[in-house]
Amino acid sequence: MTQDERLDYLLRCLLAERKEYADIRVPDDLSEKRRLLRSLMNVRPPVPASMEFLAVQDAYLQERLVERGVTRLGDLKPAQPGLYLWQGDITTLAVDAIVNAANSQMLGCFVPCHGCIDNAIHTYAGVQLRLECAEIMRKQGREEATGRAKITKAYNLPCRFVLHTVGPIIYGSVSKADRELLADCYRSCLELAAGSGLRSVAFCCISTGEFHFPNELAAQIAIQTATDWQRQNPNQMEVIFNVFKDSDREIYERLLR
């Protein structure tokens, strides 16, 4: 199959899964097709897919990754020993693990084409990631607590694993408990990564954006927690702070000087 044929195949399969999609027409424009595919993957519940579908999906996503480009840890220059700052799309970063800012259901974002990192990670990993998360949550039998972390495979992402953590949601002023919970997110991810034999982890800006944690304070907590952990566990983990916005890059650059 060509990449265009894979895209059309995936769209046909996903549209055929639900009767309410019967009147949806596949657009002619490539960008609109890709947007429709992402939307259908975002809203798809964690149900099994055929081996043929998964094979085509994986081939499609791997080709998309080549188009989007991959950044490796060796391409980065440390800001401090063991600490890196990188601005870009975390779904194109080839490290041992990337961190996903998840919600308490731990199933990914179901809002079509939403701009959150949870949505992007599940989109480019493939439908297998939601299935694995659903199995973890079925066994757990309850929502994920704030400040904890879970590990899954990364599937079609260039990293090896994904660490999922639920950060605190800020509704007013930031409390001491909120600060401690955010620090717990970073510690939990580092402990889980180390316990899984990993040597590099890339953190997104946990709890900022949709969860409204102030960016500057969140960055301070992130750097302090990672630095303290590395001091107590020397030479165990390379930590990458991943930012997407210029404003976050400027904050981290200043704090890491």
Secondary structure by P-SEA (a helix, b strand, c coil): ccaaaaaaaaaaaaaacccccccbbbbccaaaaaaaaaaaaaacccccccaaaaaaaaaaaaaaaaaaccccccccccccccbbbbbcccccccccbbbbbcccccccccccccccaaaaaaaaacaaaaaaaaaaaaaaccccccccbbbbbbccccccbbbbbbbbbbcccccaaaaaaaaaaaaaaaaaaaaacccbbbbcccccccccccaaaaaaaaaaaaaaaaaaccccbbbbbccccaaaaaaaaaaac
